Amino acid sequence: MYIDKNDNSLILLLNVAGIAVAYVMLGISLWLSTDVPLATKGYWGMAVLLLTLSLVNVVKYRFDNKSSDDRLRRIEEARNEKLLEEALSDPKSEI
């Protein structure tokens, strides 16, 4: 089974670039905003970093769950195929 990873790597690259641009733009806006006190800027920065961490964890756990479900499905398919082969090759089942 061949999986083309070129499309996935391109999409991943675009997403990483978008995240980097968003962080840079947020940093510039926080740096240049003179009306906002430094403590508020720090809270905004921490909020963005913690939100990013939470989103990474959510995606990881969803991916792990999907991978686990796929693994269980493949095991069940293999077990069913083996049972079918045993049933068809069993001489007692022939009439």
C-alpha positions as CSV (number, residue, x, y, z in Angstrom):
1,M,0.0,0.0,0.0
2,Y,1.6,3.2,-1.2
3,I,0.7,6.6,0.4
4,D,1.7,9.7,-1.4
5,K,3.2,12.0,1.3
6,N,4.1,14.9,-1.0
7,D,0.7,16.5,-0.7
8,N,0.7,16.1,3.0
9,S,4.1,17.7,3.4
10,L,3.1,20.6,1.2
11,I,0.0,21.2,3.3
12,L,2.0,20.9,6.5
13,L,4.5,23.4,5.2
14,L,1.8,25.9,4.3
15,N,0.2,25.5,7.8
16,V,3.6,25.9,9.6
17,A,4.3,29.0,7.4
18,G,0.8,30.4,8.3
19,I,1.4,29.8,12.0
20,A,4.9,31.5,11.8
21,V,3.4,34.5,10.0
22,A,0.6,34.8,12.6
23,Y,3.1,34.7,15.5
24,V,5.3,37.3,13.8
25,M,2.3,39.6,13.1
26,L,1.0,39.1,16.7
27,G,4.5,39.9,18.0
28,I,4.7,43.1,15.9
29,S,1.3,44.3,16.9
30,L,2.0,43.7,20.6
31,W,5.4,45.4,20.3
32,L,4.1,48.4,18.5
33,S,0.9,49.0,20.5
34,T,1.8,51.7,23.0
35,D,-1.7,52.0,24.5
36,V,-1.5,48.5,26.0
37,P,0.5,48.0,29.3
38,L,3.3,45.5,29.3
39,A,1.5,43.2,31.7
40,T,-1.5,42.9,29.4
41,K,0.9,42.1,26.5
42,G,2.4,39.3,28.6
43,Y,-1.0,37.8,29.3
44,W,-1.9,37.9,25.7
45,G,1.3,36.3,24.7
46,M,0.9,33.5,27.3
47,A,-2.7,33.0,26.2
48,V,-1.6,32.5,22.6
49,L,1.1,30.1,23.5
50,L,-1.1,28.1,25.8
51,L,-3.8,28.0,23.2
52,T,-1.3,26.7,20.6
53,L,-0.2,24.0,23.1
54,S,-3.8,23.0,23.7
55,L,-4.5,22.8,19.9
56,V,-1.4,20.7,19.3
57,N,-2.5,18.3,22.1
58,V,-6.1,18.0,20.7
59,V,-4.8,17.2,17.2
60,K,-2.3,14.7,18.6
61,Y,-5.0,12.9,20.7
62,R,-7.4,12.8,17.8
63,F,-4.7,11.4,15.5
64,D,-3.8,8.8,18.1
65,N,-7.4,7.8,18.5
66,K,-7.9,7.5,14.7
67,S,-4.7,5.4,14.5
68,S,-5.9,3.1,17.3
69,D,-9.3,2.7,15.6
70,D,-7.6,1.9,12.3
71,R,-5.3,-0.7,14.0
72,L,-8.2,-2.4,15.7
73,R,-10.1,-2.5,12.4
74,R,-7.2,-4.1,10.6
75,I,-6.8,-6.7,13.4
76,E,-10.5,-7.5,13.2
77,E,-10.3,-7.8,9.4
78,A,-7.3,-10.2,9.6
79,R,-9.0,-12.3,12.3
80,N,-12.2,-12.5,10.2
81,E,-10.2,-13.5,7.1
82,K,-8.3,-16.2,9.1
83,L,-11.6,-17.6,10.4
84,L,-13.0,-17.6,6.9
85,E,-10.0,-19.5,5.5
86,E,-10.2,-22.0,8.4
87,A,-13.9,-22.5,7.7
88,L,-13.4,-23.1,4.0
89,S,-10.4,-25.4,4.4
90,D,-12.1,-27.5,7.2
91,P,-12.9,-31.0,5.8
92,K,-15.6,-31.5,8.3
93,S,-17.6,-28.7,7.0
94,E,-18.0,-30.3,3.6
95,I,-21.3,-32.0,3.0
